[in-house]
Amino acid sequence: MTFPTDENVLVGLDRADDAGVYRINDDLALIQTVDFFTPIVDDPYWFGQIAAANALSDVYAMGGTPKTAMNLVGFPLEQMDISILRDIIQGGLDKIKEAEVVLVGGHSVEDPELKYGLSVTGFVHPDRVLTKQNLKKGDHLILTKPLGTGIINTAIKGGLASQEVIERVTRLMAQLNQKPAEVMGRYEVHACTDITGFGLLGHLAEMVTGSGYGVRLLENNIPMMTEAREYGQMGFVPAGAYRNREFREGMVEFGLSVDRITQDMLFDPQTSGGLLICVSGDDSESLVRELKNHGIPEAAVIGEVVSTPVEKILVE
């Protein structure tokens, strides 16, 4: 296919990234993104919160500030009471308000499968756009949320997870990436993405591809939810983790000490996961400390950019 081009498109379809960016003038560019999905929790209000947080995250990952949003709804009118839709919309609206974003419209269709999400527009200075590219040797990688939501959600569907675990993972998925984005804006960040459906290794592979560098991850530094490891050992690994592995395992080398459950968690598809921040090694400790001071307790340096092996990921 041949796509239309425009010299003001700073980030487009030529390489996969979290959002599109269009330059308005020398001081302003628009970030545009859209995301929606089917319910991953039973509570409609929390589903709305999670879906909204997930859609807003792409703007934060690009170094921008979300400004406006539009609802996207698919709803089975004949199978569900309209009160369920009201609760979903209210959850999304409350999360939008928390992000200081304005809801300006939306679109709904009757659909046999319930879906909800947002189209989001944000602002960024053209010189401060963050993409998945621009890794530099010696940079450190920081992850701001623990892994394991995909496995835990699978265990929830299987009726195994306790109410305490359900509440914890729900609040984690509904947590905005707003504060990490604000904090990282004060540092020499070279690249960024958010961790969602492709899992940590899938999204990191997108950063490594074409960079000319490799990445070394330290297994013991990567924040993971303890319950996810337990459920993974019981076999509650989502199909998406296996698809992610199949697609990217050729780029990944695991050390002998990295067991299969850890590998599964690194491929585990996340819903509204944290930011993966590539920052100068000189700044990483200060950035993690500031993230923790601003309510991101599990932020951690999980690895570094290395010269070899080129465009591979080592997990040790």
Stockholm file with secondary structure:
# STOCKHOLM 1.0

chainA/1-316         MTFPTDENVLVGLDRADDAGVYRINDDLALIQTVDFFTPIVDDPYWFGQIAAANALSDVYAMGGTPKTAMNLVGFPLEQMDISILRDIIQGGLDKIKEAEVVLVGGHSVEDPELKYGLSVTGFVHPDRVLTKQNLKKGDHLILTKPLGTGIINTAIKGGLASQEVIERVTRLMAQLNQKPAEVMGRYEVHACTDITGFGLLGHLAEMVTGSGYGVRLLENNIPMMTEAREYGQMGFVPAGAYRNREFREGMVEFGLSVDRITQDMLFDPQTSGGLLICVSGDDSESLVRELKNHGIPEAAVIGEVVSTPVEKILVE
#=GR chainA/1-316 SS CCCCCCTTEEECTTSCCSSEEEEEETTEEEEEEEEEECCSSSCHHHHHHHHHHHHHHHHHHTTCEEEEEEEEEEECTTTSCHHHHHHHHHHHHHHHHHTTCEEEEEEEEECSSCEEEEEEEEEECGGGCCCSCCCCTTCEEEECSCBCHHHHHHHHHTTCSCHHHHHHHHHHHHCCSHHHHHHHTTSCEEEEEECCTTHHHHHHHHHHTTTSCEEEECGGGSCBCHHHHHHHHTTCCCHHHHHHHHHHGGGEEECTTCCHHHHHHHHCCCSSCCEEEEECTTTHHHHHHHHHHTTCTTCEEEEEEESSSTTCEEEC
#=GC SS_cons         CCCCCCTTEEECTTSCCSSEEEEEETTEEEEEEEEEECCSSSCHHHHHHHHHHHHHHHHHHTTCEEEEEEEEEEECTTTSCHHHHHHHHHHHHHHHHHTTCEEEEEEEEECSSCEEEEEEEEEECGGGCCCSCCCCTTCEEEECSCBCHHHHHHHHHTTCSCHHHHHHHHHHHHCCSHHHHHHHTTSCEEEEEECCTTHHHHHHHHHHTTTSCEEEECGGGSCBCHHHHHHHHTTCCCHHHHHHHHHHGGGEEECTTCCHHHHHHHHCCCSSCCEEEEECTTTHHHHHHHHHHTTCTTCEEEEEEESSSTTCEEEC
//
